[in-house]
């Protein structure tokens, strides 16, 4: 369950697809015990909604074949798989197609691996400039950043090591989400917890961060 304190008057409860994740938006002054009682009072409704979501048809699994739609930086492109001998690689063509070059008879798993390697390269092009920019703005230093596939998080920060992890899936979203998540994790170098001071920093650096957070939470 995700609890978010916001500048609102009432407690709001939301069940997000596809897995029925619970999100509670609450006024900043409401105590934790009030939140607990509110959630307990809604348990029956929560379970009904989660059961309804589980009953929905599951999204089709990607096969990484020509004609499939794949996203890159918030735009959707048709995938064009081209078989050839040589190293696997992917690129965005001039005619707005996402081309994936693979050896003949390459397995689905390896086609997926090749496309994700392309996503990683795309992120690696953008992250250094963003880190340098925000280090100057925020007055902090990131010792290391890394990219990996994450199931439940968009990013994380090892404060002691000053190391930031970013979710590979961010390459499929608009670039503003990569920047937002990076800044979010860098703010933890100023404030460890998600408290008022953390929110104050976020309001200063990314004024629309709550809207970005909402989209990433509901459209996972």
Backbone torsions as a table, in degrees:
resi	resn	phi	psi	omega
1	UNK	NA	134.1	179.1
2	UNK	-106.0	125.1	178.2
3	UNK	-111.0	124.2	-177.7
4	UNK	-122.9	124.0	176.8
5	UNK	-90.5	127.9	-174.8
6	UNK	-137.2	170.5	176.0
7	UNK	-83.2	72.5	179.8
8	UNK	-132.0	169.4	-177.6
9	UNK	-98.4	-29.9	-174.0
10	UNK	-119.8	160.0	175.2
11	UNK	-81.2	134.7	-179.6
12	UNK	-126.0	139.7	-178.2
13	UNK	-121.6	133.5	-178.0
14	UNK	-137.0	137.6	176.6
15	UNK	-108.8	119.3	-172.8
16	UNK	-102.9	134.9	172.9
17	UNK	-73.8	161.5	4.1
18	UNK	-92.2	-11.3	-170.7
19	UNK	-103.5	5.6	177.6
20	UNK	75.9	30.6	179.3
21	UNK	-64.2	137.1	-177.4
22	UNK	-93.6	129.4	177.2
23	UNK	-125.8	126.5	179.3
24	UNK	-117.0	120.8	175.1
25	UNK	-101.6	128.5	-174.0
26	UNK	-134.8	153.2	173.3
27	UNK	-62.6	151.6	-174.0
28	UNK	-64.3	-26.6	-174.5
29	UNK	-89.0	-7.7	-174.7
30	UNK	-73.8	129.6	-179.5
31	UNK	-72.3	158.3	-177.3
32	UNK	-60.8	-35.4	-178.3
33	UNK	-64.5	-36.5	177.0
34	UNK	-65.2	-39.4	178.2
35	UNK	-63.7	-44.8	-179.8
36	UNK	-58.9	-46.6	-179.6
37	UNK	-63.9	-38.4	178.7
38	UNK	-62.0	-45.7	-179.4
39	UNK	-65.9	-42.8	179.4
40	UNK	-60.1	-39.1	-179.5
41	UNK	-67.2	-19.0	-178.1
42	UNK	-105.6	9.2	-173.8
43	UNK	-58.2	-43.0	-179.2
44	UNK	-61.3	-45.8	179.2
45	UNK	-62.9	-41.7	179.2
46	UNK	-59.5	-47.5	-178.1
47	UNK	-64.6	-36.3	178.1
48	UNK	-65.2	-43.6	179.5
49	UNK	-66.1	-41.0	179.3
50	UNK	-65.1	-38.7	177.9
51	UNK	-64.5	-39.3	178.3
52	UNK	-64.3	-39.1	178.0
53	UNK	-66.4	-40.3	179.4
54	UNK	-65.4	-25.8	-179.1
55	UNK	-80.1	-14.5	-179.8
56	UNK	-69.5	150.4	176.5
57	UNK	-59.9	138.9	178.6
58	UNK	-74.9	144.6	176.8
59	UNK	-60.1	144.7	179.7
60	UNK	-61.5	135.6	178.7
61	UNK	-73.3	140.6	178.4
62	UNK	-67.8	139.0	177.3
63	UNK	-108.3	-9.3	179.5
64	UNK	58.5	54.0	178.5
65	UNK	-123.9	162.5	-179.2
66	UNK	-57.7	138.3	178.7
67	UNK	99.1	-20.4	177.4
68	UNK	-67.6	152.7	177.7
69	UNK	-96.8	126.8	178.6
70	UNK	-131.3	143.4	-175.2
71	UNK	-96.7	148.2	172.5
72	UNK	-145.2	119.4	-179.6
73	UNK	49.7	44.0	173.8
74	UNK	84.9	-4.5	177.7
75	UNK	-108.3	145.5	-178.9
76	UNK	-103.9	131.8	-178.2
77	UNK	-128.8	147.3	173.3
78	UNK	-73.0	137.6	178.9
79	UNK	-84.6	135.7	177.1
80	UNK	-123.7	107.8	-178.7
81	UNK	-90.8	123.0	-178.4
82	UNK	-119.7	121.7	-179.7
83	UNK	-88.7	133.2	177.9
84	UNK	-161.7	162.3	175.1
85	UNK	-85.9	141.4	-176.9
86	UNK	131.5	-172.4	-177.5
87	UNK	-73.8	151.1	176.7
88	UNK	-74.9	139.4	175.9
89	UNK	-160.3	160.5	177.3
90	UNK	-131.7	155.0	178.7
91	UNK	-160.0	159.2	175.3
92	UNK	-93.4	119.5	-175.5
93	UNK	-81.4	168.3	-179.5
94	UNK	-67.5	-24.1	179.1
95	UNK	-95.4	28.1	173.9
96	UNK	58.7	47.1	172.2
97	UNK	-124.2	145.6	177.4
98	UNK	-93.1	103.8	-175.5
99	UNK	-91.2	134.0	179.7
100	UNK	-122.5	112.1	-180.0
101	UNK	-96.1	122.3	-179.2
102	UNK	-139.7	162.2	176.4
103	UNK	-71.5	154.5	177.4
104	UNK	-56.4	142.3	177.7
105	UNK	65.3	23.8	176.2
106	UNK	-66.3	136.9	-178.0
107	UNK	-69.8	161.0	177.5
108	UNK	-58.7	-42.1	-179.0
109	UNK	-60.3	-39.4	-179.3
110	UNK	-77.3	-28.7	173.3
111	UNK	-66.0	-42.8	177.2
112	UNK	-62.2	-42.7	179.8
113	UNK	-60.7	-40.9	-179.6
114	UNK	-66.2	-39.8	179.6
115	UNK	-68.5	-39.1	179.2
116	UNK	-68.6	-31.3	174.8
117	UNK	-63.4	-36.3	176.4
118	UNK	-65.3	-44.3	176.9
119	UNK	-59.0	-42.5	179.4
120	UNK	-61.1	-43.7	178.8
121	UNK	-62.1	-40.9	178.6
122	UNK	-61.2	-42.7	178.7
123	UNK	-67.1	-39.4	-179.2
124	UNK	-63.5	-24.6	177.1
125	UNK	-72.5	-33.1	-172.6
126	UNK	-93.4	-34.2	-170.0
127	UNK	-63.2	-45.7	-177.3
128	UNK	-55.4	-42.9	179.5
129	UNK	-65.2	-39.3	178.6
130	UNK	-66.1	-43.1	179.3
131	UNK	-61.2	-47.1	-179.1
132	UNK	-61.2	-42.1	-179.6
133	UNK	-62.3	-49.2	-174.4
134	UNK	-77.3	-24.4	171.6
135	UNK	-60.8	-41.4	179.2
136	UNK	-68.0	-39.2	-179.5
137	UNK	-70.4	-43.1	-171.5
138	UNK	-92.1	-17.9	-179.0
139	UNK	73.1	32.3	176.8
140	UNK	-124.3	168.6	179.4
141	UNK	-128.2	129.2	175.4
142	UNK	-95.7	118.4	-178.9
143	UNK	-74.0	-32.6	-175.7
144	UNK	-161.5	146.2	170.9
145	UNK	-131.4	148.2	-179.1
146	UNK	-140.3	162.7	-179.3
147	UNK	-122.2	136.7	174.4
148	UNK	-156.4	161.5	176.1
149	UNK	-76.4	129.1	178.5
150	UNK	-126.8	142.4	-178.9
151	UNK	-88.4	-35.6	-171.0
152	UNK	-120.9	-7.4	-178.3
153	UNK	-128.6	151.2	173.4
154	UNK	-91.8	-20.4	178.8
155	UNK	-170.3	168.4	176.0
156	UNK	-155.2	162.5	-177.4
157	UNK	-137.2	124.7	170.3
158	UNK	-90.7	101.4	-171.5
159	UNK	-64.7	-41.6	-178.2
160	UNK	-63.0	-44.1	-179.5
161	UNK	-85.2	-9.5	-177.2
162	UNK	57.3	40.7	-177.9
163	UNK	-111.0	132.9	-179.2
164	UNK	-115.2	133.9	174.7
165	UNK	-107.6	139.2	178.6
166	UNK	-126.7	139.7	-177.1
167	UNK	-72.9	131.3	-179.9
168	UNK	-58.2	-29.4	-177.5
169	UNK	-65.1	-16.5	178.4
170	UNK	-61.2	-21.1	177.6
171	UNK	-66.7	-18.2	178.9
172	UNK	-88.6	-11.1	-177.8
173	UNK	-99.9	165.5	176.2
174	UNK	-55.7	143.8	-176.6
175	UNK	-55.2	-25.1	-179.6
176	UNK	-62.7	-26.3	-179.9
177	UNK	-75.9	-36.1	174.5
178	UNK	-60.6	-45.5	-179.6
179	UNK	-64.2	-42.6	179.5
180	UNK	-60.7	-47.4	-179.2
181	UNK	-65.1	-41.5	177.9
182	UNK	-59.5	-47.8	180.0
183	UNK	-62.9	-42.3	177.6
184	UNK	-53.6	-48.4	-178.2
185	UNK	-70.2	-35.0	178.0
186	UNK	-68.7	-31.5	176.9
187	UNK	-62.4	-27.2	176.9
188	UNK	-64.4	-18.1	174.6
189	UNK	-76.1	-14.5	174.7
190	UNK	-100.4	-34.1	-178.2
191	UNK	-145.7	117.8	-174.1
192	UNK	-65.3	-41.7	-171.8
193	UNK	-100.1	162.9	175.7
194	UNK	-86.4	68.5	-178.0
195	UNK	-110.8	-167.9	-178.2
196	UNK	-61.8	-37.4	179.5
197	UNK	-65.8	-39.9	176.4
198	UNK	-60.9	-47.9	-179.8
199	UNK	-62.5	-35.3	178.3
200	UNK	-63.2	-43.3	177.3
201	UNK	-62.9	-44.2	-179.5
202	UNK	-63.4	-41.0	177.4
203	UNK	-60.3	-34.6	-179.5
204	UNK	-72.7	-44.4	-172.5
205	UNK	-86.4	-42.7	-178.8
206	UNK	-129.9	82.8	-173.6
207	UNK	-54.6	-31.1	-179.2
208	UNK	-97.8	24.9	-174.5
209	UNK	-61.7	-31.5	-179.7
210	UNK	-65.4	-39.2	176.8
211	UNK	-65.2	-41.4	178.0
212	UNK	-64.0	-41.7	178.1
213	UNK	-61.4	-41.6	-179.7
214	UNK	-60.7	-44.4	-179.5
215	UNK	-64.5	-45.6	-179.4
216	UNK	-65.6	-31.1	-179.2
217	UNK	-73.6	-39.3	-173.3
218	UNK	-91.6	-16.3	-176.8
219	UNK	-121.7	47.0	179.5
220	UNK	-75.9	NA	NA
